[in-house]
Amino acid sequence: MDMRILAPTGALGAGFDTAALDRGVAAGPHVIACDAGSTDSGPAALGSGTPKLSAQAVTRDLRLLLKARDTLQVPLIIGSCGTSGRDDGVDWVAGLARTVAAENNLHFKLGLIYSDQPAERLQHLYDQGRIRPLANAPVIERKLFERSHTVAMMGVEPLQELLRDGYDVILAGRASDTALFAALPHLNGADPGLTWHMAKTIECGAACAIPPDANGLLVTLRDDHFDVTTLADGSRLTPRSVAAHTLYENADPFHIAEPSGTLDTTHATYEAVDERTVRVRGSRYIEADGYTNKLEGAELVGYQTVIVGGVRDKVVIERLPELLPMAKKYFDAKILDVFDGRVDPDTIDINYRLCGTGTVLASTEPTPPAAPGTRRADHRHRARSEHRPRDLHVRRPRLLAPAHPRVRRPRLHPRLPLFAAGDGPRPALPLHPQPRRHRRHPHRIVPHHHRRGLTMATLLDYCSLVRSKNAGPFTLTFDFMCHDQHTYEALTNTGILNRALFAGLFNTSENEILVVNHPRALAVKVSLPRPFVQGAQHDSDCYAGQQYAPLMELQLPDLP
């Protein structure tokens, strides 16, 4: 077995460097695969049928990938078309692909896979007791399916059916991100543990590179290991950065569920081959007793056209004067790239206005407990935010207007329950074959904080990265990635990142909290139920990217 899989970017339409793609094409991959959707930005795309990314951005990436496929004469697989994977999202991307083919004289055999689920079928499965909620999800009621637009997340099997039949381009509805990359190796008898781990590593493109970016990765899959290589100039991979990607958007980095089983990375090893390549061994795949498909659904609950975002991280706030010029430079380059130089960035107005700097949520922040052996600091310096509204969820501005739908998952969510047990790997996923047609920042320890004569540390003394993220719409997860082995051991020895701390901060039971130490990533992961279901009426942090901020004031013992 010596199979090469190219992941050109983490999301179709996000943009990538053509030079990085050219490197991947020159390596001669046997398949190109790319994800085109996510639940991460909330339920609006699924509920409304409106893709998150523009037709121009998606067409730009699609044109490059279709030309690369034509050069290599290998399959191109794109999943979760139109962001949500709805049937009309598949048709939308198919229309773009046909336009690109006509304009560039490209010819390929096109296959479509749809994933919409009719309410009648779901109610029948419900009556049979074959639909159940995921962890942290609300209870499901039968009438919910009549109000919702629901898709089923497919595994590798529908994709493999079209691969067997010789389709060149496969556009799929809602699909497991990893299935897109695992389908061809799995079909050819590759080791399942390595196959699924490889797929998990590259499904977000170069998110595991240093620095992370929107470019691609190339995997070479062999009998007893796989090598993953970053393709962009100036990027590199390390054993730690690759190991740490199992933390990303997962509640448990060692056990990652797929429709047909669970990827177990407990005993995986990571070895640097060179500055750009890491070798991985030792993963295994545990087959499930029954095949399951995740369901995702959304219903319309109202309209909203005003969204106010806030930054809670004091480090980010202090660096805003540096970050805003960087943002302007980034968007200027993106405008030139997406519109192929036809639009002058100077004709586009993107205005940045800093409002309420230093006051967002300050009066409502929970106060983290001090570590043993330290005394509580006097925080009266926060007084300037005392007159901010105490309930920002209720008082945030809302404008009702029928022109801009705001949708969320149903209150009794089918958003990610499972239907399972004996339906086989292709429940109601119709195939529609088509005829052939024409920086990472330098290592930096922040200064120690002095409180009444005591020297105390914060998480930034121990960690190079602290982040919060969704692990699906019902679970909130935190990653604490330490500077090195010394700081990792020091942090875990404090025991401060424990269930009691997070139960107090997020008003949940300790029994619902998972704390996992990941020695190969030098990281601690904590997962717990989301305070509000993602996209619900009172959810003010759709990506859950601001939830770590109260922890930045956590007082820890000074580093030994």
Number of C-alpha atoms within 10 A of each C-alpha: 13 12 18 21 26 28 29 34 29 26 26 28 23 18 21 24 17 14 13 18 23 15 16 26 20 10 13 16 21 20 23 26 29 29 30 31 29 23 19 18 18 23 28 23 25 29 24 19 18 17 22 17 17 13 14 14 18 22 19 21 21 21 19 17 20 24 16 19 22 16 11 16 15 18 23 24 24 28 31 31 30 32 28 33 33 30 22 18 27 25 20 15 21 21 12 18 21 17 15 19 18 13 10 13 11 18 15 20 16 22 24 23 27 28 26 23 21 15 18 11 12 20 19 13 16 17 11 9 12 17 23 18 19 18 13 14 21 18 13 19 12 15 11 20 25 14 13 23 25 28 29 30 25 31 26 24 17 21 28 20 14 20 20 10 10 14 24 22 26 25 25 34 32 33 31 25 28 25 29 29 30 27 24 23 24 18 15 10 11 20 19 18 22 29 29 27 25 25 22 22 24 31 26 26 27 29 23 24 27 19 15 17 19 21 28 28 31 28 26 20 23 16 14 14 20 22 20 25 26 29 27 24 11 11 19 22 23 21 18 19 21 26 24 21 19 22 26 23 19 22 26 19 21 19 17 19 16 25 21 20 17 18 24 21 22 14 10 18 15 21 15 16 15 12 12 20 21 24 21 22 19 16 23 20 22 15 14 13 10 14 21 29 27 25 26 28 26 28 26 18 16 14 16 17 14 12 10 8 10 16 16 22 18 15 12 12 14 12 10 14 11 10 13 14 11 12 13 15 12 11 14 17 13 18 18 14 17 20 13 11 12 10 14 11 17 9 7 11 7 12 8 10 7 10 9 10 13 17 18 19 18 17 17 14 14 13 14 17 18 17 18 12 9 16 14 13 13 9 8 7 7 12 11 12 16 13 9 15 15 14 11 14 12 12 9 13 12 13 11 13 12 11 9 14 18 22 23 27 29 26 17 16 27 31 33 25 23 21 22 20 14 12 15 13 19 18 18 14 20 13 17 15 15 14 11 13 13 12 11 10 8 7 9 11 14 12 11 15 15 11 13 10 7 14 14 22 20 21 21 22 20 25 22 19 13 19 17 22 24 26 24 23 28 21 23 27 29 26 22 27 25 24 19 16 14 13 20 22 15 17 24 16 10 14 11 19 18 16 20 14 15 21 16 15 15 14 11 17 14 15 10 13 19 16 18 17 15 20 15 17 23 24 28 22 23 22 24 26 23 21 14 17 26 28 23 18 17 14 15 20 18 19 21 23 17 18 18 18 18 17 21 16 17 18 23 22 19 16 15 6
